[in-house]
Amino acid sequence: MKILFVSLGCDKNLVDSEEMLGLLGSRGYTFTDDEAEADIIIINTCCFINDAKEESVQAILEMAEYKKSGSCKALIVTGCMAQRYRQEILDEIEEVDMVLGTTAYDKIAEAVEQALAGKREVETEELTRLPEMKNGRLVTTGGHYAYLKIAEGCDKHCTYCIIPKLRGSYRSVPMERLIAQAEELAAQGVKELILVAQETTVYGVDLYGKKSLHLLLEALCRISGIRWIRILYCYPEEIYDELIDTIAREPKICHYLDLPIQHASDAVLKRMGRRTTKADLIRVVGRLREAIPDIMLRTTLIAGFPGETKAQHEELMEFIDEMEFDRLGVFTYSQEEDTPAASMPDQIDEETKLAWQEELMELQQEIAFDRAQDMVGRTVTAMVEGKVADEDAYVARTYGDAPNVDGLLFIHTDETLMSGDFARVKITGAAEYDLIGEIADESTE
């Protein structure tokens, strides 16, 4: 039987999807990207912000049409929206057969069997559970890079965030399991590991009594075949000396760090439930740049948090101008039910949120364009992502570019390169966020 699998939301959700695909593949199911020929449709949903929620609802309704008129015999909804609105989904969308919560995705094969047998029910597990998948993942990112989810849940309880209620408290994946997963991925040809979690910096505290991300990184660096290791979602207040030292010392670890700061006004940070001040952020960024001079820093911000004033927005603008982050994204505040921030007074209107978001992005655009120009003349190692159609050019990424969120490097060459190849590239130009280059020598690495 053929399965159509729709994965929405973040890269952590994608790992869950790949685990489910691997499990279903081991049971003999095949996969299709044609809705009309699918016997089973599975949607792994997201509901972190309103836009994600709307995308998930729309996907469910679109796929429900194939249950009515196509060959689809079973429609299954999993992921964060399934956890949050599990009974409502089953009650209001009659075409949905099974709903799986966030800690029950390892029961996907049983859910498919039950749906095909005519059952309609919700399958959830306690949020303290950490699913353990014994079957190999089906990597969907092209094969040369893959995400490694090192923990589940979060203990931070920021006032705008629903994740702890959907994913539970922070649970580190045991190190031996992660090393085994990474070795399996390397054996499949993966060359770049991207470490993800709701927060990566406190990895190991619950299992080993201390922050252990640096120990995990050292173990992963010893795996043959892995060339790059990239770390996302590092809370700035949790950055520690051993981690900085390990990133600086280990050649496989990209000099790249994702630090979601959200704001720089102490008053706004306090209302957000964040555990940093502006002074803390300046100190952390300074430590990183002093210890690792070529580090690329990415961050994310929230524009229009409840109670944010024009003066606090201007304070954030000044901070961004001063810090000059290499990469930056801005979300408008999303009022999520069941979060403390949703009931805070002085909610900001959408027009103001969007205006502030645009101002921040225009400022960052100037910084990013200057940063890109500064790269011209440098020679860097890049990972090839694929060929540009009908041109003697390839798309690649530098150590400073995470897939799907950062810029690209376009390499002009008549050499034949393959996805996953590493090449030495001389940067010859910059076009907004992206770079242009040429092969610096005759051979790829």
N, C-alpha and C positions, 0 to 999 in steps of 0.2 A: 504494500500500500504506500501511496505517495503522500509525503507531508510537505506543506508549505509552512515555513517558520518565519515569523515577522519579529525582529528584535528592535525595540525602541529604547531611547534613553541613553544612559551613560555607558562608559566602557566596562564598569563593574557589572552592569546588567548584561553586557555582551558576553562576559566570561560565563555567567549563568546560562546564557543561551547556548554557547559552545559546549558546555558540559551536557546540557540536555540533548543537543544534536548528537554528541558522541554516544550517549546512552541509547538513544533511539536507533542510531545506525548499527549499534552492536546487537540490537534485537531484530535486525533484518529490514527495517523500514528504509525506504529511499526518499530522496528529497527533490522538490521541484520549485521553480520560481514562477510557475504559471498557476494562478488562482483557479482557473477553470478546470484544470486536471487534478487538483489536489483532493485526496480522499479525507485528509485530516488537516485542519489549519490550527496553528498554535501562535498566539500573540503574547510576547513577553513585554509587559507594559511598564510605563513610567508615569509618575504623577508628582514629581518634585516641585514643579511650578505649574501655573495655570496653563501655559502653552503646551507643556508636556501632557497634562491631563486631557486637554482638548484633542491633541494628536492621538492619544491612546483610545479615547472614545470613538473618534472618527474611524480609526483602523478597525475597531471591533464591529462597528456598524457596517462598514464596507465589506468586511469578511462575512458578516451574517447574511448578506445577500446571496453569497455562494452556497450557504447552507440551505437557503430557500429554493434556489433554482439551478444550482450547479451539481457537481458530483460529490461535494463535501458531505461527509457523513458524521463528522465530529468537529466541534469548535471549542477550543480550550484557551482559557485566559490565565496567564501567570504573571508574576512580577509585582511591582509596588502597588499599582492600581488594584490588582487582584487582592492584595493583602488589605488595602485600605477600604475598599468598597465591595468586599467579597459577596455578601448576601444581596446587596443592591444589584450587582451585575447579573446574578442568577435570576433575581426576581423580575428585573425590568427588560432584559434582553433574552427572550425565550429561545433564541437560536443557540445560545451558549450552553454547552453541556457540562463542562467541568471548570472549576476555578481553583487554582493552586496558589497558596501563599508563598512568601519569600523564602521560608525555610523548608518548604516541601518540594522544591523543584527536582530533587532526586527521585521523586515518585511519579515522574512524568510518564514513564512507560505504563505504569499501572493505571494512571489517569486516562491515557489513550484507550486502553483495553476496556475500562469501565464505561467510557463515553460511547465506544462502539457497541457495547452491550446494552445501551439505552439508559444508563444511569445519568442523573443530573444532581450534582452535589458540590459542596465546597470542601477542599482538602487543605487543612492548615496544620502547622506544628507550632510548638512553643518557640518564641523568638530567642530563647536561650540556645536553641539547637544550631549546630554547624553541620550542614549536609556534607557527606563525604562521598564523592563520586569515584568509583573504582575503575570506570571505563575511561579510555582516552578521549580528550576533547577533540572536536572537529573545528579546527582553527579556520576562521572566516576572513582573516585580515590579509590574505594573500600568501601567507606561509613564511615570510621572511621576518616578520615581527609579530609578537603576541603579548597580550596583557597577562600579568600574573597577579591575581587578587590575593593579597597577603592577610586580609582580615575582613571581618563582616561587622556591621553595626557601628554605633558611635556613642560615646559617653559625654560629648560636649554640650548637647542640649542648647544650641544657639536658638534664640527666641523666634527666628523666622523659619526654622527648619523642622520638617516632619519626619526626617529619616529615622531617628531613634524609635519612633512609634511604628515604623514600617519594617525596620531591619533589626531592632533590638539593641542591646548593649554591645560594647566592643568585644569581639572575640577574635584573637589572633589564630591564624591557621598554623598548626605545629610546623616547625622548621623542616623536619624530615619529610613531611608531605610536600612542602613547597619545593624542596630540592629535587624530590622525585619528579614532580610535575615539570620543573625546569629542564631536567635531564631528558624527559620524554619529548618536550618541545624542541630542544636542541637536536635530538635524534631525528625529528621530523623536518629539520632544516631551518628552524627559527634562529635568527642571528641577533635580534634585539628583543630584550625583555623589558617591558614597561610595568613597573610595580605600581599597583593601585589599591586603594581602600578608601573608606570614608575619610580616614586619616592614616597615613603611613608612618608618621614619626613616632607614635607610641607603640609600634609593633613589639610584641613580646612581654609587655608589662604584666598582662594578666596571666601569662603562662610561666614566665621565667623570673618575675619579680623585678625586672628592670627593662629599660629601653634596649632593644636588641636588634634594631634595624641594621646597625653597622655589622653585626655578626652574621646576619642573613646575607647581606651584600658580599661580605668576604667569602662566604660559602658559594654563592652564585657565581662569583668571579672565577672560581676554580673549574667551572663546567666548560669542557671543551666544546667549541663551536659557537658559543655565545661571544659576540664581539662588543655589543653595546648593552648597557643597563641604564635605564632611565627611571627617575623617581617622580611621581606625581602626588599631589594632595598632602604636602607637608605643612602642618600648622606652624606658624612662625614661632609661637611661644614654646614649642616642643623641640626645636632645633637644639642639638647638643654637640659638645666638642668632639666626641668619638665619631659621630656621624660626619661632621665636617672633615675631620682628618681622613676618614676612609674614602670619602668622595675625592679629596685632593690626591690621595696616594694611589688608589687603584685605577690603572689605565682604562679598564673596561667601563667604568662608571662615567656616563656623560656629565660634563660640567654644565648641568642644567637642573634647575629646581623650580617646582611649581609651589608657590606660597600664596594661598588664598587669604588676602588680608581683609577684604570686604569694605573697609573704610579706614580713615586716618584721624577722624575727630574722636577724642576720648569720650565725649558725651554720647555720640552715636554708637561707638564700639561697646560702651557699657549697656546701652539699651538693647543691642544685638545679643548680649550675653557672651561677647567675645572676651578672651582672657589676655588681651594685649592692650597697650597704650601706644600712642604715636611714638613716644620715646623708645619703647621696646622695639617697634618695627624698624626705626632708624638704626638701632643698635644691631639687630639681627642682620639686616641687609649689609651693614658695614662690616660685620664679622665675616660674612660669606665672601664679600668682594675682596677683603684683605687676604683671606686664606686661599681663595681660588680666583685669581684676577680675571680669568677669561670665562667666568661662570655666566650663563644666561639665566635670567630670572623672569619667570612668568607669574602673574597674579590675576585675581578676579576681584571685581568690585560690585557693590549693590548701590544703585542710584534710587533715591526717593524713599529711603526707609522712614517709617512713621516718626514724625516729630523732627525730621531733618530740616534744618533751616538753610536759607540761601547762604548765610555766612559759613555754615558747616560744609556745604557743597564747595564753596570757594576754598575753604581750608584743605579739602581733599584735592582740589585742582592744584593748589600750590605744592602739596606733598608729592603728587605724581610728577609735576614738573621738576621738582628737586631730585626725586629718587631715580627717575629715568629707567623704569623697568623695561627690559628688552621685549617682553610680550605682555599683553594685558587685554582682558575681556571685561565687559560691563553688562550686568543684568539689571533690568528694572525690578524694583521690589515687587514680589508676588504675594498677595494677601492669602495665606493658606489657613484654612479652617483647622481648628485644634492646635494652633500654635499660639504662644503668648503674644507675639507681635500682631496677630490678626485683630485682637481686641484693644490694641493700644490706641490712645487718642491721637488726633492730628495726622490722620492718614493723608498721604500726598496724592493729588490728582494725577491721572495718567499723563496729561499733557506736560506737566512739570517733570515727571519722572523721565519721559522720553527726551525732553529738552536737556536735562542734566546728563542723561546717558550720551546724547549726541555731543555735548560739550567735552565730556571726558574722552570720548573716542577721537574727536578731532585733535585734542591735545596729544593723545597717545600716537595718533597717526604721524604727527610731526616728529615725535621722538623716534618712532619705529623707522621712519624714512631716513632720518639721520643715522640711526644705528646701521641700517642696511648699506648706506653709502660708505660708512666706516669699514665695512667688510671688503670693499673693492680693493684688489691688489693682494689680498690674503690667499693662501693656499690651505684648503681644508680637506678633511676626509668626509665623504658623503655616501649615503646609502641610496642606491638606485631604486626607485619605486615603479618605474615603467617607462614606456616609450610614448612620445608625442606623436599622434597619428599624422601620417603623411609628411613628417619632417625628420631631418637628421638631428633629433634632439631627444633628450630624456628628462624625466622628472625625478628629482632626488630630494633628500633631506640632509641637512647638516646636523651636528650634535645638538645644535640649538633649536631644533624644530621637532616637536612631537607631532605625530600623525593626526591629521584632521583638525587641528586647532591652531597650528603655527604656519609659517611661510613655507615656500618651496624653493628649490634651486633647479634652474633649467640649464642642462648641460648640452652645449652644441658640439656634436662630434659625429664623424662618420664611422667610428668604431661600433662594434656590436656589444652592447651591454645587456645584462639580464637583471630582472628584479631581484634584489637582495645582494647584488654586487656592491663592493665598496671601491670607490675610486678617489684618487687625489685630484682635486679640482681647484683651478685658479679662478677666483672671482673676478670677473671682468666688468660687471655692471650690476645695477639694482633697479628694479621696477616696482615702486611702492613697497609692499611687504616682501616681495620675492626677489631672489638673486639670480644672476645670469653668470655662467662660467664655462670654462673649457677644460678638457683633460690636461692635467699638469705634466703627465708623463705617459709613456706608451702602454703601461700595464695597469690593470686593475688589481686591487689587493685581494 
